[in-house]
Amino acid sequence: MGIFADLKEKGLNQLRLLSHLARHENATPLKLANALLVTLQFKLFRSTRVFGYPYQATIEPTNLCNLSCPLCPTGMKPAGEPKGVMKFDEFRTIVDRLAPYLYDLELHDWGEPLLNPDIVRMIAYARAKNIKTRLSSNLCLLAEEKARELVLSGLNCLFVSADGVTQDVYEVYRKGGSIEKCIAAIRALENAKKELNSKTPEIVFNFITFRHNVHQKKDAMRLARELGIGFRDNRPMINFGLLGPFEEAFAAHAGFIEDLPSWLEHRNRVQAERRNNGFCDWPWVNMEVAWDGTVKPCCYVYSIRHGFGNLLRQDFKEIWNGEKYRNARLLIGKGKASDDCLCLFCREHAG
């Protein structure tokens, strides 16, 4: 592709994005103006200092989990990593700072959000602030009576983490979970939606393809259709995009990866799409907030030790235009950064 054709394609991609944001169900003139501002700062100028606000965010209700998935840092139980649950008042403080500009909010990261006793209240608060909400859960903890509350909260989308249709296959990765409880919870949610005449939450069966479960992918798709929900097929992230030689990371996960050629083909295709759209815009448009208020650059980062600041103890602009964020933007925009810039270690950046 020639340079002018490449620029034209990237320009069209941005026009499509802005058109989508303009038609977004939660759009306001202020949100659209802010999204246009930060998009221009990213696409045209690669500004290291951003004058707008993120229009997408992730707030982690907790980094605790009821399962022990072997490729997840939470499931690996690393020593010394603090654990906890975000309080509702802390959540409200963070949301109030970002709400005027936010289109979308994800309420999950490295834990099971249903372990936070205020999760329904958090969703309802964000929805009252005109923010679209998404949740990812293994659903093993959702009691039937709680399903009605979740529907009433206004949750827009729910991704259900389930990687098999029989217990023996499912529990290879979802250690400590029950596919029977998971399916029962989906049925309870769908029944509650019908009872309340609600179209939301949209429920998606989120299936990660591993070596041990690839033979059940079609069965999982069939089950999703029977349950009346969507289906999404994912590939596992090797070493979560950060830290360590690729060969070592693959060797550590080889028992789960379907096969290296197909995984690399998928990874290369995703990276090509990302680069065509400007590589990584997260430090301009998105903010990731851990359960204790720590701000992290993206969802690839697990430990709060790699934080860029703390939104419960610092002013937003102090973090958003602080040295660590500006260093990350400098790396992505100009290919330059100090040696301690966390984004240097990102496997997406390394290609």
matplotlib code that plots the C-alpha trace (Angstrom):
import matplotlib.pyplot as plt

x = [0.0, 1.4, 1.9, -1.1, -3.4, -2.2, -3.0, -6.4, -7.3, -6.2, -8.2, -11.3, -10.9, -10.9, -14.0, -15.8, -14.8, -16.1, -19.3, -19.8, -19.2, -21.6, -24.3, -23.5, -26.5, -24.8, -23.4, -23.5, -22.0, -19.4, -18.4, -18.2, -16.1, -13.7, -13.4, -12.6, -10.0, -8.1, -8.4, -6.8, -4.1, -3.3, -3.7, -2.3, 0.1, 1.0, 0.8, 2.5, 0.4, -3.3, -5.8, -8.9, -10.1, -10.3, -13.6, -13.2, -12.3, -11.9, -12.5, -11.6, -14.1, -11.7, -8.6, -9.9, -11.2, -13.1, -11.2, -7.5, -7.0, -3.4, -2.5, -4.0, -1.8, -4.6, -4.8, -1.0, -1.3, 2.0, 3.6, 3.5, 0.7, -1.8, -5.4, -8.6, -12.0, -13.0, -15.5, -18.5, -17.5, -14.2, -15.9, -18.2, -15.3, -13.5, -16.6, -17.6, -14.2, -14.5, -18.3, -18.9, -16.5, -17.0, -18.9, -18.0, -16.9, -15.7, -16.2, -13.7, -10.0, -8.0, -10.7, -14.2, -16.4, -19.3, -17.1, -17.6, -20.8, -21.5, -21.2, -24.9, -24.9, -21.7, -23.3, -26.5, -24.5, -22.5, -25.7, -27.3, -24.3, -25.1, -22.2, -22.5, -21.3, -19.7, -18.9, -16.9, -17.6, -17.4, -20.9, -20.3, -21.3, -24.5, -27.5, -30.9, -32.3, -29.2, -29.9, -32.9, -30.9, -28.2, -30.8, -32.4, -29.0, -29.0, -25.9, -25.5, -23.2, -22.1, -19.2, -19.4, -16.0, -16.5, -14.2, -16.1, -19.5, -18.6, -17.2, -14.1, -13.0, -14.2, -12.3, -8.9, -8.6, -11.5, -10.1, -12.6, -15.5, -18.7, -20.1, -23.4, -23.7, -22.5, -25.2, -27.9, -26.9, -27.2, -30.7, -31.6, -30.5, -32.4, -35.5, -35.2, -34.8, -38.0, -39.9, -38.7, -39.1, -35.5, -33.2, -30.1, -27.7, -26.6, -24.9, -21.9, -20.4, -16.7, -14.8, -11.0, -9.6, -7.0, -5.4, -7.6, -11.0, -10.7, -12.9, -15.7, -15.8, -18.7, -20.6, -20.1, -21.4, -24.4, -25.0, -24.9, -27.5, -29.7, -29.4, -30.2, -26.9, -24.0, -20.7, -17.1, -14.0, -10.7, -7.1, -5.1, -2.6, 0.9, 2.6, 0.0, 2.0, 4.7, 8.1, 10.3, 11.5, 8.8, 10.2, 10.2, 6.7, 5.4, 7.2, 5.6, 2.1, 2.7, 0.4, -2.6, -1.8, -3.6, -0.5, 2.2, 1.6, -2.1, -1.5, 1.1, -1.1, -3.9, -1.5, 0.1, -3.3, -4.4, -1.1, -1.5, -5.0, -3.8, -0.9, -3.2, -5.4, -2.4, -0.9, -2.0, -4.2, -4.8, -2.6, -4.8, -8.3, -8.5, -7.8, -7.4, -8.0, -7.2, -9.3, -7.2, -7.3, -3.9, -3.9, -2.3, -1.6, -3.7, -5.3, -2.0, -0.5, -1.3, 0.6, -0.2, 3.6, 3.6, 1.1, 1.2, -0.4, -3.4, -6.7, -7.9, -4.8, -3.8, -5.4, -6.5, -4.4, -1.3, -1.5, -2.9, -0.1, 2.5, 5.9, 4.9, 1.9, 3.9, 6.8, 4.4, 2.9, 6.4, 7.3, 4.2, 4.2, 7.9, 9.6, 11.5, 11.3, 13.4, 14.7, 12.2, 9.1, 6.8, 5.4, 8.9, 8.2, 4.9, 4.8, 2.3, 4.9, 7.8, 5.8]
y = [0.0, 3.4, 6.2, 8.2, 5.2, 4.3, 7.8, 7.8, 4.4, 5.7, 8.8, 6.8, 4.7, 7.8, 9.1, 5.8, 6.0, 9.5, 8.7, 5.8, 8.0, 10.6, 7.9, 6.3, 5.9, 7.9, 10.6, 14.3, 17.3, 17.5, 13.8, 14.1, 17.3, 15.7, 12.5, 14.6, 16.5, 13.5, 11.7, 14.6, 14.9, 11.2, 10.9, 14.1, 15.4, 12.4, 14.9, 13.8, 16.3, 15.7, 18.5, 16.2, 13.3, 9.6, 8.6, 4.9, 3.5, 0.4, 0.4, -2.8, -3.7, -6.3, -8.3, -11.3, -14.3, -17.5, -19.5, -20.3, -20.1, -21.2, -18.5, -15.6, -13.7, -13.8, -17.5, -17.8, -16.0, -14.1, -13.4, -9.8, -8.5, -6.6, -7.8, -5.9, -4.7, -1.1, 0.6, 2.2, 5.7, 5.3, 4.1, 7.1, 9.5, 8.1, 8.0, 11.6, 12.8, 11.0, 10.8, 13.9, 12.5, 8.7, 6.7, 3.3, 1.7, -1.8, -3.1, -5.9, -6.5, -9.1, -10.4, -11.6, -8.5, -10.4, -10.7, -7.0, -6.7, -3.3, -4.3, -3.9, -0.5, 0.5, -0.5, 1.4, 4.5, 4.5, 4.0, 7.0, 9.0, 8.2, 5.7, 2.4, -0.5, -3.9, -6.7, -10.0, -12.8, -16.5, -16.3, -19.2, -16.9, -15.5, -16.7, -16.8, -14.0, -11.8, -12.2, -9.9, -7.2, -7.4, -6.9, -4.0, -2.3, -1.4, -3.4, -3.2, -6.1, -9.2, -11.5, -14.9, -16.6, -20.3, -22.5, -25.8, -27.4, -30.3, -30.1, -32.2, -29.9, -26.6, -27.1, -27.8, -24.0, -22.6, -24.4, -24.3, -23.4, -25.2, -25.1, -26.2, -23.2, -21.0, -22.2, -22.0, -18.4, -17.5, -19.1, -17.1, -13.9, -14.6, -15.4, -12.2, -10.2, -11.7, -11.1, -7.5, -7.0, -5.9, -6.2, -5.9, -7.0, -8.5, -11.7, -13.2, -16.7, -15.8, -19.0, -19.0, -21.6, -23.9, -27.1, -29.1, -27.5, -26.8, -29.9, -28.3, -25.0, -25.9, -27.4, -24.1, -22.2, -24.5, -24.1, -20.3, -20.4, -22.6, -20.2, -17.3, -15.4, -14.3, -16.1, -14.8, -16.9, -15.7, -16.8, -16.8, -14.0, -15.4, -13.9, -11.1, -9.0, -8.0, -9.0, -11.8, -13.5, -14.7, -18.3, -18.6, -17.3, -19.7, -22.6, -21.9, -21.8, -24.5, -27.0, -24.7, -23.1, -24.9, -24.7, -22.1, -21.5, -20.7, -18.6, -16.6, -16.1, -14.8, -12.6, -11.1, -10.4, -8.5, -6.6, -5.6, -4.3, -2.4, -0.7, 0.2, 2.0, 3.8, 1.1, 2.0, 4.9, 3.8, 6.5, 9.1, 7.7, 5.1, 5.0, 1.8, 2.1, -0.8, -1.6, 0.7, 3.7, 2.9, 4.1, 1.6, 2.2, -0.7, -4.1, -5.9, -4.7, -6.7, -5.4, -2.0, -1.7, -0.5, 2.2, 5.7, 7.3, 7.0, 8.6, 8.5, 10.5, 12.6, 15.1, 13.7, 16.0, 15.4, 11.7, 12.1, 14.5, 13.2, 12.0, 8.3, 9.0, 11.5, 9.0, 6.3, 8.7, 9.7, 6.1, 5.3, 8.6, 9.2, 5.9, 7.5, 6.9, 6.5, 3.0, 2.5, 3.2, 0.2, 0.3, -0.6, -4.2, -4.6, -7.4, -5.5, -2.8, -5.2, -6.8]
z = [0.0, -1.0, 1.5, 0.3, 0.2, 3.7, 4.9, 3.2, 4.8, 8.3, 7.8, 6.8, 9.9, 12.1, 10.3, 10.9, 14.6, 15.0, 13.1, 15.5, 18.6, 17.2, 16.9, 20.2, 22.5, 25.3, 23.1, 24.2, 22.5, 25.2, 24.9, 21.1, 21.2, 23.8, 21.7, 18.6, 20.5, 21.9, 18.6, 16.7, 19.3, 18.8, 15.1, 13.8, 16.5, 18.7, 21.5, 24.7, 26.7, 26.3, 26.8, 26.7, 28.8, 28.2, 26.6, 27.6, 31.0, 33.0, 36.7, 38.6, 41.3, 42.8, 41.9, 43.9, 42.1, 43.0, 40.3, 39.8, 36.0, 35.3, 32.7, 34.6, 37.0, 39.6, 39.3, 39.6, 42.9, 42.7, 46.1, 47.4, 45.1, 47.2, 47.1, 47.8, 46.9, 45.8, 48.1, 46.5, 47.7, 46.0, 42.8, 42.9, 43.4, 40.3, 38.1, 39.0, 37.7, 34.4, 33.7, 31.6, 29.0, 29.2, 26.6, 27.9, 31.2, 31.7, 35.3, 35.3, 35.0, 36.9, 39.3, 39.5, 39.7, 41.4, 44.5, 45.1, 47.2, 45.6, 42.0, 41.2, 42.8, 40.9, 37.5, 38.4, 39.4, 36.1, 34.1, 35.9, 34.8, 31.1, 30.7, 28.8, 31.0, 30.3, 32.7, 32.3, 34.8, 35.2, 36.6, 39.0, 41.9, 40.5, 42.5, 40.8, 42.9, 42.0, 38.3, 38.5, 40.3, 37.6, 34.9, 36.8, 37.2, 33.5, 32.6, 28.8, 28.1, 29.9, 28.7, 30.3, 30.6, 29.8, 27.8, 27.5, 27.6, 29.8, 33.3, 32.5, 29.7, 31.3, 34.5, 32.8, 32.6, 34.8, 37.9, 40.8, 38.5, 37.5, 34.0, 35.4, 37.6, 34.8, 32.4, 35.2, 35.8, 32.1, 32.0, 35.1, 33.5, 30.3, 32.3, 34.2, 31.0, 29.7, 32.9, 33.0, 29.3, 29.1, 26.1, 28.3, 29.3, 25.9, 27.0, 25.1, 25.6, 25.7, 24.6, 24.7, 22.3, 23.9, 22.9, 25.2, 24.2, 20.5, 19.8, 21.8, 20.0, 17.7, 20.7, 22.6, 19.6, 19.5, 23.2, 22.9, 20.2, 22.4, 25.3, 23.0, 23.6, 21.5, 21.0, 20.9, 20.1, 21.6, 21.6, 24.8, 25.4, 25.8, 28.8, 28.6, 26.2, 28.7, 30.0, 28.9, 25.7, 23.5, 23.2, 27.0, 27.3, 24.6, 26.2, 29.6, 28.0, 25.3, 27.0, 26.5, 23.1, 20.2, 18.0, 17.4, 13.7, 14.1, 17.2, 15.4, 12.4, 14.6, 16.5, 13.4, 11.9, 15.0, 15.1, 11.5, 12.1, 15.2, 13.2, 10.4, 12.9, 14.5, 16.7, 20.2, 21.3, 24.9, 26.5, 24.7, 24.9, 27.7, 31.5, 33.5, 37.2, 39.6, 42.7, 45.0, 42.6, 40.9, 37.3, 34.8, 31.1, 29.8, 30.5, 29.8, 33.0, 36.1, 39.0, 40.7, 41.1, 37.5, 38.2, 36.7, 39.8, 42.0, 41.2, 44.8, 46.0, 43.1, 40.8, 37.4, 35.3, 37.5, 36.4, 32.9, 31.9, 34.3, 33.3, 32.9, 30.6, 28.6, 28.3, 27.0, 24.4, 23.4, 22.7, 20.7, 18.8, 18.2, 19.0, 21.8, 25.6, 28.7, 29.4, 32.3, 30.1, 30.7, 27.2, 25.9, 27.2, 25.5, 23.0, 20.9, 20.5, 19.9, 17.0]

ax = plt.figure().add_subplot(projection="3d")
ax.plot(x, y, z, "-o")
ax.set_aspect("equal")
plt.show()
